[in-house]
Amino acid sequence: MLPPITSEAGDNYTGDEFVLWNKIYHQDQTPYYYIGFKQYVKYLYQRLKLTINQTFNEEKTRVIRKNRLKKIFRAIPVKFESFHYITDHVKIYYGISNIQIYYKENLIYSWRENCPSVSINVVIKKMLNPFENRKTRYIADSIMVTPLGRGNGFNGRSSNFIIQYANRVIWVDPMAEPLLALKRIKLHWNKITDYFISHIHEDHIEGLSAILKLALLRNHRINIITTQKIFNKLNQIFSFLFPDFLHLVNHINITPESPLPYHQGYLSIRFNHHVLKSGTLGLKVKYKNNCFALSGDTYYSEEFEKKYPDHPAFSPDWYREAHLVFHEAEFFNKHTSHTFYTELKKLQEKVKAPILTYHNSANRFLLPAVKEYKTYIIKKEKLYCS
Ligand SMILES: [Zn+2]
């Protein structure tokens, strides 16, 4: 493990969560070995523990802790910042100036040779410069939603959305390499007014380190809208990479008890049924009688709707005011923490607004899906698409 490095492209400590989820889904018990200075190994372990060790109980009624990480994450902490690690076939030379890995006497990795020769800061500035003074495209009195990804941590671009209303440009769960996504929609970073974080699974927060790095370099605080609990976890995850985390962000606290009046509109959240004790949020945005609803990661089933009639995560009524609903869906496996599409079909029968699916890699044909880089516009309580 290398010392932590952050840039406007991201960081080198994000990415292992879905490598490990992949192992868990394939019931692969062979461990990965994490070798490095003990502080770095410990940080990654603690971070992964927050998500990997939580799951549903058998009846899917509760989130429980399950110690899975211990088996598949084998920590090999070393005391000094420079060391040699030698097994039969692998040799690692780890020093202040370089790290080299040999496999069967062949050099397969050298840190110094893999370092980029250009400054990422300069590349990013150049990339976004043409859009710095470009006016943001916004249709007055509307809510506009642009999906930048509709996948998950395994496939495609992870699910993330730009929501615009009044003078707000809210980025929900910013994706990896976020500035490439902005370039594609010709939006400058400084036009984003807020970030909404729905939960701390890695495919929903992987863009944050690049954004925090920009905030640090350009001396600009970002607004993060989420609950206190999720914000505390973000602090725990990112303050190792950004010791100034609390100075780089303004936390805008939101609770499910009452809608948050926010710049002439309202934001409301609910607690979903998903596998995290720190919570997973669904989001509704209301502005000038228009309403957009985003399910967030959640397990919905008709059986649970009947069993728990007062729980908003299972209530079709939560979508009553919406003119457009984006709902996550799983098409292949009934036994996940996501909504199986046959259940979602039943939900659609009870919800007036059209439901478009996301958070999957396929299958566009089983249910209508959101389209990446299209903009959905709700104006005068009607839905348009551009
Ligand atoms: Zn999730």
Residues whose N, C-alpha, C, O or C-beta is under 5 A from the ligand:
A	BS01	ZN	H201 D297
